[in-house]
Amino acid sequence: MLLPFEDGQIKHEPSGLALVRPNAALLESYREACAETWDNIHNRYILHDPVRYDEWKHTIFGTFEDRARGVNLPDGYYPSVMLWACAGDRFVGAVNIRTSQDEALLTYGGTYGYFVRTSERRKGYGTALALMGLEAAKLLGVEPIAITLQESNRASCALAEHLPYLRLERYEADVDGVWQPVRRYWLG
Ligand SMILES: CC(C)(COP(=O)(O)OP(=O)(O)OC[C@H]1O[C@@H](n2cnc3c(N)ncnc32)[C@H](O)[C@@H]1OP(=O)(O)O)[C@@H](O)C(=O)NCCC(=O)NCCS
């Protein structure tokens, strides 16, 4: 994956987190993270089913490459760059940045999404990851940059208040076929 930044270049000094391309050295740590997080996330698109590890371990990196190139995209997917956040050799979380966006995505979905593995939550990593995602989106040349959240996602809404946002909008949007109150933070 050709990116306008090197592995480890985008980092958050206070937390010790750095963004890297998904890689084989982190695969076992990623698998453990998927196992502990699978039942603690409302949108699983950003994870892999830990039970099916033997199926995806050979294809995961090729799939990420395809997504970045915008080829073989499943229905409803946008071209996107997946980056993993690690503390040393431990996988802590991931951020997925959509490099091509339209009105529908900006209404719900947003420029990027992220998660922190269950065992590492409430330590400030989520905020660090969201800030690094913002930096990566800017370096990738994506604009405008907006994150969208369900009002019911209390952790995510609390986190967003720590981000350098320009404007907050609140409205209802179609979330998996159900109208839900959402927030959209335009980031600068
Ligand atoms: C949202 C998420 C990334 C937060 O990660 P985290 O590492 O716990 O975040 P932080 O430690 O930086 O905490 C950020 C804020 O959220 C608050 N928070 C974290 N978990 C919370 C919870 N379960 N309930 C209420 N507030 C919570 C923290 O207290 C903090 O707010 P404060 O500084 O005002 O006290 C994590 O819960 C997660 O991965 N959730 C599933 C995926 C998701 O919802 N992604 C976001 C939408 S794309």
The ligand as a MOL file (V3000), in Angstrom:
LIG
                    3D

  0  0  0     0  0            999 V3000
M  V30 BEGIN CTAB
M  V30 COUNTS 48 50 0 0 0
M  V30 BEGIN ATOM
M  V30 1 C -15.3410 4.6600 21.5160 0
M  V30 2 C -13.9960 4.0260 21.8870 0
M  V30 3 C -13.0480 4.1290 20.7070 0
M  V30 4 C -13.4250 4.7780 23.0910 0
M  V30 5 O -12.1360 4.2570 23.3670 0
M  V30 6 P -11.4010 4.5330 24.7450 0
M  V30 7 O -9.9990 4.0840 24.5980 0
M  V30 8 O -12.1810 3.9830 25.8750 0
M  V30 9 O -11.4700 6.1460 24.7910 0
M  V30 10 P -10.7660 7.1270 25.8270 0
M  V30 11 O -10.1160 6.3480 26.9420 0
M  V30 12 O -9.9070 8.0590 25.0380 0
M  V30 13 O -12.0040 7.9020 26.4410 0
M  V30 14 C -12.6270 8.9610 25.7370 0
M  V30 15 C -13.8220 9.4480 26.5270 0
M  V30 16 O -14.8590 8.4530 26.4780 0
M  V30 17 C -15.3040 8.1650 27.7830 0
M  V30 18 N -15.7260 6.7850 27.8130 0
M  V30 19 C -14.9920 5.7060 27.4500 0
M  V30 20 N -15.7320 4.5950 27.5800 0
M  V30 21 C -16.9540 4.9980 28.0380 0
M  V30 22 C -18.1410 4.3170 28.3380 0
M  V30 23 N -18.2460 2.9940 28.2160 0
M  V30 24 N -19.2180 5.0470 28.7700 0
M  V30 25 C -19.1520 6.3960 28.8970 0
M  V30 26 N -18.0290 7.1070 28.5880 0
M  V30 27 C -16.9460 6.3930 28.1770 0
M  V30 28 C -14.0960 8.4140 28.6590 0
M  V30 29 O -14.4720 8.6420 30.0080 0
M  V30 30 C -13.5210 9.6570 28.0010 0
M  V30 31 O -14.2430 10.7990 28.3710 0
M  V30 32 P -13.6900 11.8180 29.4850 0
M  V30 33 O -12.2580 12.0850 29.1250 0
M  V30 34 O -14.5840 12.9820 29.3350 0
M  V30 35 O -13.8050 11.0880 30.7870 0
M  V30 36 C -14.1790 2.5310 22.3250 0
M  V30 37 O -15.1630 2.4660 23.3380 0
M  V30 38 C -14.5620 1.6270 21.1810 0
M  V30 39 O -13.6940 1.0890 20.5000 0
M  V30 40 N -15.8910 1.4440 20.9550 0
M  V30 41 C -16.3830 0.6060 19.8620 0
M  V30 42 C -16.1800 1.2460 18.4890 0
M  V30 43 C -16.7630 2.6260 18.3820 0
M  V30 44 O -17.7830 2.9310 18.9550 0
M  V30 45 N -16.0550 3.4960 17.6090 0
M  V30 46 C -16.4380 4.8910 17.4540 0
M  V30 47 C -17.3600 5.1450 16.3160 0
M  V30 48 S -16.5390 4.9730 14.7420 0
M  V30 END ATOM
M  V30 BEGIN BOND
M  V30 1 1 1 2
M  V30 2 1 2 3
M  V30 3 1 2 4
M  V30 4 1 2 36
M  V30 5 1 4 5
M  V30 6 1 5 6
M  V30 7 2 6 7
M  V30 8 1 6 8
M  V30 9 1 6 9
M  V30 10 1 9 10
M  V30 11 2 10 11
M  V30 12 1 10 12
M  V30 13 1 10 13
M  V30 14 1 13 14
M  V30 15 1 14 15
M  V30 16 1 15 16
M  V30 17 1 15 30
M  V30 18 1 16 17
M  V30 19 1 17 18
M  V30 20 1 17 28
M  V30 21 1 18 19
M  V30 22 1 18 27
M  V30 23 2 19 20
M  V30 24 1 20 21
M  V30 25 1 21 22
M  V30 26 2 21 27
M  V30 27 1 22 23
M  V30 28 2 22 24
M  V30 29 1 24 25
M  V30 30 2 25 26
M  V30 31 1 26 27
M  V30 32 1 28 29
M  V30 33 1 28 30
M  V30 34 1 30 31
M  V30 35 1 31 32
M  V30 36 2 32 33
M  V30 37 1 32 34
M  V30 38 1 32 35
M  V30 39 1 36 37
M  V30 40 1 36 38
M  V30 41 2 38 39
M  V30 42 1 38 40
M  V30 43 1 40 41
M  V30 44 1 41 42
M  V30 45 1 42 43
M  V30 46 2 43 44
M  V30 47 1 43 45
M  V30 48 1 45 46
M  V30 49 1 46 47
M  V30 50 1 47 48
M  V30 END BOND
M  V30 END CTAB
M  END
